[in-house]
Amino acid sequence: MTHYDITIIGAGPAGATLARKLQGIYKVLLVDKRPLDKEPSMLIKNCGGLIAPDAQKALATFGLSIPKSVLVSPQMFSVETIDFDNDIVKNYQRHYINVDREQYDRWLISLCDGSIDKMFSTRYRGSTKSTNGYIVKLLKDGKKIEISTDIIIGADGANSKVKRELIGLQPQEPKRYISTQEWFPNRTNLNQFVAMFDEEISDFYSWIIPKDDLIIFGSAIEEGRDAMKYHTLQKEKLKKYGYDLSSPVKREGCHLLRPISSKAVCLGEGNVALIGEAAGLISPTSAEGISYAMLSGDTLGSALIEDKDNFLDLYERNTKPLKVISIKKCSNIQLCITKS
Ligand SMILES: Cc1cc2nc3c(=O)[nH]c(=O)nc-3n(C[C@H](O)[C@H](O)[C@H](O)COP(=O)(O)OP(=O)(O)OC[C@H]3O[C@@H](n4cnc5c(N)ncnc54)[C@H](O)[C@@H]3O)c2cc1C
């Protein structure tokens, strides 16, 4: 059985950033159920693909610039907000880098050198404790594989199996939302990010983002409510503002977390650590999560390099600013999305 120092489940921005940080230092396995070494399949990450100023800053601190092949048009520097409750439309300056999210993830993974073992199209099925660490069960192309590892990292997003299985529910959990996105032809050449606030629909928000010839309309509805009903109602209400959201070419949905207290962030236990959205690290006001994912991956990487035996204490200590930012950065959702 192959043994790894560290096994990372999930190769999104969190897992890929951690893997890159650890390359050449530890024997690392990076696992993802997506076919990230082949043509993209239906199994893609649902996301607006906006690299917000905090994520741009994180990339700058890593010395990285996004290649042209990852960008989509338009590059946006303005946000329109529609406040349905008060019937107010406003425009603000805020600079986003607009990317193809699947290509963005693939680019981050491409920065990991050959010293990182990668297993894609591979599903994490669970793990059992062994004398020195864990036996990890994986499923690749219908074939069961087992490896052993000292440390397991859950970088497996909002529905983290690593967290559910190895750590369990915490006294405080992030609030859960269902996020539905539909893609439409960009019939009006929309060239800005639109954010909608409407208490009838959600206590979070809905958005429209142009992506080349298409636009994405998405909404985040509290779990337990009829997500499709309110998503459709928001589309109806948008007609008044001139938006034609008919005949979608694609529809997708997934969970989205919203930590309303810093206690809802869980960074791990023993030899299991969580990064990115698996840890509950995401902005509770704008749902911007790419910066949190990359920064937590980088911070955990530094802790593992400094002291592999006490990495969790170091990680928890060094993640405090990120936790505080996550919760206190902005209490007003509209202000948070519009401030530059
Ligand atoms: C609709 C929507 C729009 C968003 N828009 C934006 C935006 O525009 N900008 C922004 O900054 N943030 C946005 N976010 C938030 C952002 O997408 C996440 O916070 C970010 O992707 C978290 O990164 P991560 O690496 O922690 O997890 P993820 O990106 O979710 O990656 C987790 C990885 O784990 C893999 N995985 C999961 N389970 C398993 C398993 N059992 N076995 C193997 N692999 C597994 C998945 O395939 C995936 O690759 C959005 C979120 C949603 C839902």
The ligand as an SDF file (V2000), in Angstrom:
LIG
                    3D

 53 58  0  0  0  0  0  0  0  0999 V2000
  -23.0980   29.5370   -7.1440 C   0  0  0  0  0  0  0  0  0  0  0  0
  -21.8270   30.0000   -6.4880 C   0  0  0  0  0  0  0  0  0  0  0  0
  -21.1660   31.1150   -6.9780 C   0  0  0  0  0  0  0  0  0  0  0  0
  -19.9730   31.5390   -6.3880 C   0  0  0  0  0  0  0  0  0  0  0  0
  -19.3090   32.5970   -6.9440 N   0  0  0  0  0  0  0  0  0  0  0  0
  -18.1260   32.9890   -6.4170 C   0  0  0  0  0  0  0  0  0  0  0  0
  -17.3630   34.0160   -7.0410 C   0  0  0  0  0  0  0  0  0  0  0  0
  -17.7440   34.5580   -8.0780 O   0  0  0  0  0  0  0  0  0  0  0  0
  -16.1870   34.3780   -6.4700 N   0  0  0  0  0  0  0  0  0  0  0  0
  -15.7260   33.7770   -5.3190 C   0  0  0  0  0  0  0  0  0  0  0  0
  -14.6560   34.1610   -4.8260 O   0  0  0  0  0  0  0  0  0  0  0  0
  -16.4200   32.7800   -4.7300 N   0  0  0  0  0  0  0  0  0  0  0  0
  -17.5870   32.3490   -5.2570 C   0  0  0  0  0  0  0  0  0  0  0  0
  -18.2640   31.3110   -4.6880 N   0  0  0  0  0  0  0  0  0  0  0  0
  -17.6580   30.6050   -3.5410 C   0  0  0  0  0  0  0  0  0  0  0  0
  -16.5120   29.7240   -4.0380 C   0  0  0  0  0  0  0  0  0  0  0  0
  -16.9150   29.0130   -5.1870 O   0  0  0  0  0  0  0  0  0  0  0  0
  -16.0720   28.7230   -2.9620 C   0  0  0  0  0  0  0  0  0  0  0  0
  -16.0100   29.3380   -1.7080 O   0  0  0  0  0  0  0  0  0  0  0  0
  -14.7020   28.1540   -3.3470 C   0  0  0  0  0  0  0  0  0  0  0  0
  -14.8090   27.4270   -4.5390 O   0  0  0  0  0  0  0  0  0  0  0  0
  -14.1990   27.2590   -2.2350 C   0  0  0  0  0  0  0  0  0  0  0  0
  -13.0230   26.6390   -2.6800 O   0  0  0  0  0  0  0  0  0  0  0  0
  -12.5870   25.2440   -2.0460 P   0  0  0  0  0  0  0  0  0  0  0  0
  -11.3290   24.8410   -2.7120 O   0  0  0  0  0  0  0  0  0  0  0  0
  -12.6470   25.3230   -0.5820 O   0  0  0  0  0  0  0  0  0  0  0  0
  -13.7710   24.2300   -2.4490 O   0  0  0  0  0  0  0  0  0  0  0  0
  -14.3350   23.8540   -3.8820 P   0  0  0  0  0  0  0  0  0  0  0  0
  -13.9910   24.8620   -4.8880 O   0  0  0  0  0  0  0  0  0  0  0  0
  -15.7740   23.5320   -3.6640 O   0  0  0  0  0  0  0  0  0  0  0  0
  -13.5330   22.5300   -4.2540 O   0  0  0  0  0  0  0  0  0  0  0  0
  -13.8160   21.3220   -3.6160 C   0  0  0  0  0  0  0  0  0  0  0  0
  -13.2540   20.2030   -4.4910 C   0  0  0  0  0  0  0  0  0  0  0  0
  -13.4460   18.9630   -3.8150 O   0  0  0  0  0  0  0  0  0  0  0  0
  -13.8760   17.9860   -4.7350 C   0  0  0  0  0  0  0  0  0  0  0  0
  -14.6170   16.9640   -3.9750 N   0  0  0  0  0  0  0  0  0  0  0  0
  -15.7270   17.1460   -3.2300 C   0  0  0  0  0  0  0  0  0  0  0  0
  -16.1030   15.9710   -2.6660 N   0  0  0  0  0  0  0  0  0  0  0  0
  -15.2060   15.0440   -3.0840 C   0  0  0  0  0  0  0  0  0  0  0  0
  -15.0650   13.6310   -2.8550 C   0  0  0  0  0  0  0  0  0  0  0  0
  -15.9140   12.9390   -2.0740 N   0  0  0  0  0  0  0  0  0  0  0  0
  -14.0610   12.9890   -3.4490 N   0  0  0  0  0  0  0  0  0  0  0  0
  -13.1750   13.6660   -4.2460 C   0  0  0  0  0  0  0  0  0  0  0  0
  -13.2500   14.9930   -4.5030 N   0  0  0  0  0  0  0  0  0  0  0  0
  -14.2560   15.6680   -3.9190 C   0  0  0  0  0  0  0  0  0  0  0  0
  -14.7420   18.7610   -5.7340 C   0  0  0  0  0  0  0  0  0  0  0  0
  -14.8210   18.1100   -6.9780 O   0  0  0  0  0  0  0  0  0  0  0  0
  -13.9900   20.0870   -5.8290 C   0  0  0  0  0  0  0  0  0  0  0  0
  -13.0520   20.1100   -6.8660 O   0  0  0  0  0  0  0  0  0  0  0  0
  -19.4640   30.8570   -5.2500 C   0  0  0  0  0  0  0  0  0  0  0  0
  -20.1400   29.7500   -4.7440 C   0  0  0  0  0  0  0  0  0  0  0  0
  -21.2960   29.3070   -5.3550 C   0  0  0  0  0  0  0  0  0  0  0  0
  -22.0000   28.0850   -4.8230 C   0  0  0  0  0  0  0  0  0  0  0  0
  1  2  1  0
  2  3  1  0
  2 52  2  0
  3  4  2  0
  4  5  1  0
  4 50  1  0
  5  6  2  0
  6  7  1  0
  6 13  1  0
  7  8  2  0
  7  9  1  0
  9 10  1  0
 10 11  2  0
 10 12  1  0
 12 13  2  0
 13 14  1  0
 14 15  1  0
 14 50  1  0
 15 16  1  0
 16 17  1  0
 16 18  1  0
 18 19  1  0
 18 20  1  0
 20 21  1  0
 20 22  1  0
 22 23  1  0
 23 24  1  0
 24 25  2  0
 24 26  1  0
 24 27  1  0
 27 28  1  0
 28 29  2  0
 28 30  1  0
 28 31  1  0
 31 32  1  0
 32 33  1  0
 33 34  1  0
 33 48  1  0
 34 35  1  0
 35 36  1  0
 35 46  1  0
 36 37  1  0
 36 45  1  0
 37 38  2  0
 38 39  1  0
 39 40  1  0
 39 45  2  0
 40 41  1  0
 40 42  2  0
 42 43  1  0
 43 44  2  0
 44 45  1  0
 46 47  1  0
 46 48  1  0
 48 49  1  0
 50 51  2  0
 51 52  1  0
 52 53  1  0
M  END
$$$$
